[in-house]
Amino acid sequence: MTEQTAEEIEDRLWAEIDKGRFGMLGLVGQSMHFQPMTAFTERPEGKIWFFTYRDSDLARKVGDGAKAMFVVQSKDQDMQACVGGLLTQDHDVDRIETFWGPMIAAWFPEGREDPRLTLLRFDCSDAATWTSSGLSPGCSRRVCDSLSDALLSWIACLLKWSSSWSVRSRDSSAGTRSKGTAKRPMTSSKDPPASS
């Protein structure tokens, strides 16, 4: 199996989020379960958007911003990923209009003009990926290295958080470990540097 670059891993991760559209979103260090959410990506900005109600448990807990993780799995179950970043409420009317469609309308029957409707903006800062074939495991952009080598499970993503630049991952098809280094941070050049 050939090693993949951080850019190739990142390309696949964004493609899988776009293709699958669904994942589990939750806050780091909170006593609430992750929730299934529909994702709308803006890759150049490193952002993922989610529709919700302003008075939902998740939106209330986000407040002015909170560390969060978005867990995704490819439709063919060949790739799993845990994306970390900052989640904030952002009632962006233009994006509501852009992302609105039948799938969202089914969940928000009062329509896009509903005063309770808002968006959550997820500013991605790091990602860890696991693959079972076709692509070496690794991480894109600013990546986590505190994941458990023994388990590499979803629990590891939930319990451990780091914003360092290296990662350990396990290729479930070959049983080998690789350590990679991200080539660039997960923020665009237009964004200010992320604060810890």
Residue pairs with C-beta under 8 A, 6 or more apart in sequence:
1 136
1 171
1 173
1 174
2 136
3 136
3 178
3 180
4 135
4 136
4 138
5 183
6 138
6 139
6 140
6 141
6 180
6 181
6 182
6 183
6 184
7 140
7 183
8 135
9 129
9 135
9 136
9 138
9 139
9 140
10 127
10 140
10 141
12 79
12 129
12 135
13 72
13 79
13 81
13 83
13 127
13 129
13 140
14 41
14 43
16 72
16 74
16 75
16 79
16 81
17 23
17 39
17 41
17 48
17 72
17 83
18 41
19 74
19 75
20 72
20 73
20 74
20 75
21 38
21 39
22 36
22 37
22 38
22 39
22 72
23 36
23 37
23 39
23 70
23 71
23 72
23 73
24 34
24 35
24 36
24 37
24 70
24 71
24 72
25 34
25 35
25 36
25 37
25 50
25 58
25 68
25 69
25 70
25 71
25 87
25 120
25 122
26 32
26 33
26 34
26 35
26 58
26 68
26 69
26 71
26 158
27 58
27 61
27 62
27 66
27 67
27 68
27 87
28 66
28 67
28 68
28 69
28 84
28 158
28 161
29 67
29 161
30 61
30 66
32 57
32 58
32 61
34 69
34 71
34 158
35 58
37 50
37 52
37 70
38 50
38 51
38 103
38 104
38 107
39 48
39 49
39 50
39 70
39 72
40 48
40 49
40 50
40 95
40 99
41 47
41 48
41 49
42 48
42 49
44 188
45 188
45 190
45 191
46 123
46 124
46 141
46 186
46 187
46 188
46 191
47 121
47 122
47 123
47 124
48 70
48 83
48 121
48 122
48 124
49 90
49 92
49 95
49 99
49 119
49 120
49 121
49 122
50 119
50 120
50 122
51 96
51 99
51 104
51 107
51 108
51 117
51 118
51 119
51 120
52 58
52 59
52 117
52 118
52 119
52 120
53 59
53 108
53 116
53 117
53 118
54 89
54 91
54 116
54 117
54 118
55 116
58 120
59 89
59 118
59 120
62 68
62 87
62 88
62 89
62 120
64 88
65 86
65 87
65 88
66 86
66 87
66 88
67 84
67 85
67 86
67 87
67 161
68 84
68 85
68 86
68 87
68 122
69 82
69 83
69 84
69 85
69 157
69 158
70 82
70 83
70 85
70 122
71 80
71 81
71 82
71 83
71 154
71 157
72 80
72 81
72 83
73 79
73 80
73 81
74 80
77 132
78 131
78 132
78 133
78 134
79 129
79 130
79 131
79 132
79 135
80 129
80 130
80 131
80 154
81 127
81 128
81 129
81 130
82 127
82 128
82 144
82 154
82 157
83 122
83 124
83 126
83 127
84 124
84 125
84 126
84 127
84 144
84 157
84 161
84 163
85 122
85 123
85 124
85 125
85 126
85 186
86 122
86 123
86 125
86 194
87 120
87 121
87 122
87 123
88 120
88 121
88 123
89 118
89 119
89 120
89 121
90 118
90 119
90 120
90 121
91 118
91 119
92 119
92 121
95 119
96 112
96 117
96 119
97 112
100 112
105 111
108 114
108 117
110 116
110 117
123 187
123 191
123 194
124 141
124 186
125 141
125 142
125 163
125 185
125 186
125 187
125 194
126 139
126 141
126 142
126 143
126 144
126 163
126 186
127 139
127 140
127 141
127 143
127 186
128 139
128 143
128 144
128 147
128 157
128 167
128 169
129 137
129 138
129 139
129 140
129 169
130 137
130 152
130 169
130 170
130 171
130 172
131 137
131 171
131 172
131 173
132 171
132 172
132 173
133 173
136 171
136 178
137 169
137 170
137 171
137 172
137 178
138 167
138 169
138 178
138 180
139 167
139 169
139 180
139 182
140 182
140 186
141 182
141 184
141 185
141 186
142 163
142 164
142 165
142 182
142 185
142 186
142 194
143 164
143 165
143 166
143 167
143 180
143 182
144 157
144 160
144 161
144 162
144 163
144 164
144 167
145 162
145 164
145 165
145 166
145 167
145 168
146 160
146 161
146 162
146 164
147 156
147 157
147 160
147 167
147 168
147 169
148 156
148 160
149 168
149 170
149 177
152 169
152 170
163 194
163 196
165 181
165 182
166 179
166 180
166 181
166 182
167 179
167 180
167 182
168 177
168 178
168 179
169 177
169 178
169 180
170 176
170 177
171 177
171 178
185 193
185 194
187 193
187 194
